Amino acid sequence: MTDRKIEGKIVISGVLECLTGLHIGASKENLEIGALDSPVVRDPITKQPYIPGSSLKGKLRALLEKATPECPPNRNGGTRERPVMRHECDDFESAVNCPVCRLFGSTGHNGGRNFPARLRVRDLYLTPESFAMLEKIDTGLLYTEWKFENALDRVTSAANPRNLERVPRGSRFEACLVYDVEDLEAAKTDVDNLRLALRLLEDDALGGHGSRGYGQVKVEIHQILARKLEDYRRREEATGGEKVITDLSQLDELWEHFGS
């Protein structure tokens, strides 16, 4: 299979809530905030913290790889000095049959063709309610909090203090994931795998320093919208042809919509 013909899209929207402080770091060269050792990434216009879609997508991919024994790490996604191993198929034909690469994409290697991801993860921005809450906090930082830590020398007990910036517990971000339906049977598997990765995420951690309590999150799905190609073509006619569900347990209704 080399031709990619779209049958429609599935748009999953909801909220990601921080149950503990969240740190997704930014470069200090670009963002100087006081004397912070490790600032969080911020929107350059509003200065609000946000969660890059790449961070969430990468974490979901890593979790699905770990849950899929037939997809072992085989490619260095980092540098020679700092290798980051992950699974990635070398060609289009392998990727289209791979539960990880079909969902998250792969880069062709040794002359193989790229396989663009079927899943798109939008950047996650603060909900209006969370922005109003964070505007009122008094931490000395804009919309965030300090987290002070000490690294102790095991021999001398000398302290090496450091401070990190975190998005406070209780912050909520609007989430949107878009999946391209190209093959109905494959789509059923892909959405089930996405559902698995989201469940695993809630008992794992997003962002840095997860082993020290950072990054526990909860994902709430508010709406899942299915649009067939025909729905896009006649969108201006207000036909009501789109299918909307509010829970992943209702997925069979989406597949019936695409099959109708």
N, C-alpha and C positions, 0 to 999 in steps of 0.2 A: 504494500500500500504506500503510494507516494503522493497521490493527489489528496489535498485537504479541502473538503467542501463542508462549509458550516451549515448545520441544521438549525441552529439557534443558540441562545445563551441562557445561562442560569445565573442570577444575581442574588447573592446571599448578603444580607445586611443585618447589622446588629451592633452590639456594644462590647468592648473589651474593658473590663474593670481591673484595676490594680488592687490586689489584696494585701500586698506588701509594697514597699518602695521599689521603684523601677529605675534602672540605670541603663540607658542606651547612649553610649558615649559619642562625643563630637571631638574634632581636632582642636587642640588648644591654640594652634596657629591661627585658626579662623574665628574662634569664639573665646575671647578673653573675658571671664566673669570673675572679678575679684581675684582672690588668690587660690581659686579652686585647682586641685590637682587633676580632677577628671570631670569636666562639665558634661551635661547631657546635650543631645542634639535639639536644636530649636528651629522654628520657622523663621527665616531671615526677615520677614515683613512684620509679623505679629509678635515675635519673640516668645511665643508660646512653645512649650515642649510638645513634641509629637513622636509617634512611632513610625519610622520608615516602613513602607510596605516590604522592602527588601529584608528587613530584620525579621518580620513575622513570617514571610515566605521561606526564608532560609531555615528558621527554626522548625517550621512544619515539615520541610523537606528532610531535615536531619532526623526528626522523630520517625517519619515514615520509613526512612532507610533502615533505622534500627529495628523497626517492626517487620521488615521484609528481608528474611535471611538470604533470599536469592539475589539480593542487590547489595553485595559487599562493597566497601570503599575500594576504588580502583583508579582514582584520578586525583592529582594534587591540584587543588583550587587555590593554593597560596603561592609561596615562593620557595626556592630551594632552601633558603635559610630558615624559613618559617612555614613548613608544609602544612596544608589543611586538606586532609584526605576526605573524599566523598565519592559516592557512586555516580557515574555518568556513562551512558552508552556512547560508543564511538561512531555510530551511524544512525541514519534516519530509520532504517528498517528494524533495528534492534530497539530503538527508543519507542516506536509506536506500539510495541508489545511489552514494554517495561512499565510496571505500575508506578514507579517513581518518576522516570524521565517523561512519560506521557503526560503526567500531571504538572511537573515542574520544569520540564525542558532539559535539553542537553546541547552541548557544543560538539560539532563533528570533530573527529580526531583522525589523524593519518589519512586525510583525504575524504573522510565521511561527511555526510550532509548534516547541518544543524537540524534540531527538532525544536521549534519554538514551543514554549509552555502553553498548555491549554488553560492554565489557571493564572489569573491576574489578581494581585493583591494590592489594593490602593493604600496610600499613606493614611494613617489613622490620626485624626485630629480631635482635640478635646471637645466634649459635648458642651453646649452653652452653660448647662448647670455646673459642670466641673470647672469651667473657666471662671464663673462667678464665685465659686467656692475658693479657688486658688488665689483670686484677686485679693481676698481678705486675709490670707495667712500672713503672719509676721515672722519670717525666718531669716531675714536679711538677704534673701534671694528672690528673684522674680518668678513667681508661680511654682517654686520648687523648694527643696529642703537640703540642709547639710547633713552628711553622714560622716562622722569622725571615727576612724579606726586606727589601731596600732598593730604593726607587725613587730613581733618580739624576736630578738636574736636568741636561738636556743642555747648558746654557750654563755654569752655575757648578760643575757636578759635586757640588753639595751633596746629601747623603744624606737621604732621608726614610724612616727605618726603620719597619717595621710587623711585627706578629706575628699569625699566624692559628693557629687550632686545627684539627687534622686527626685523623681516625680513622686509625690506623696501618696500614701495608701488612700484608697477611696476615689482616686482620679479615674474618670471614665472616658474612653475614646470611641468615636464612631468608626465602625469597621465595615468594609465592603470588599467582597471577593467575587470575581466574575469568572465563570467557567464557560469555555466554548464547547458546545455540543457538536462533535463531528461524526461520532458513531454512537448510536444509542446504547448498545450493549457495553461498550467501553466506558461510556459516561456513567452508567450505573456503578461500575467498579470504581471509577475515579472519585465519584462523590462519596461512596462508602469509605474510601481511603482517606479522603479529606476529613470526613467525620471522625475517623479514628485518630488522625493527627491532632485534631482540635481537642479531642478528649484527653489524649496523652499530654498535650500542652498544659492542661489545667493541673496536672500532678507533676509538672516539670517546672521550668522557669524560662521566662523571656528576658533577653538582655544579659548583661554581665553580672557576675558574682552570685549566681543562683545558689551555689553551695553554701553561701553565707546568709541566705534568707531573702535575697532580693528577687524580684521578678515573678512572684506568684500571681497568676491572673485567673480571671473567670471570664468565659465567653458566653454571651447571651445572643441567641439567634432570634431576631424579631420578625424577619420576613425573608422568604425565598420566592423569587419571581422567575417564572419561566416564560421566555419569548421565543416562539418559533420564527423562522425566517419570514414566514407570511405575516406574522404580527408586526415585524419591522416595516414591511412594505406597505401595510395599510394602517400604520400607527396614527396617521392624521385623521382617519375616519372614525375614531372612537368606537371601535367594534366590540371592545371588551374581550378580545380573544386571548389576552394574556392570562396565565394561571398563577395565582398567588397562594402560597401556604405559609403557615406561621410556625411550623415545627418540622424537624427533620424526620420525625416518625411518619409524616404524610408524603414521603417521597414518591410512593406509587402513583399518586395523583399527578405528579409532574411527568412521569414517564408515560402515563396515559395521554397526557396533553400532547407530548411530542409524537406519540404514535397515532394520534387522531388525524 
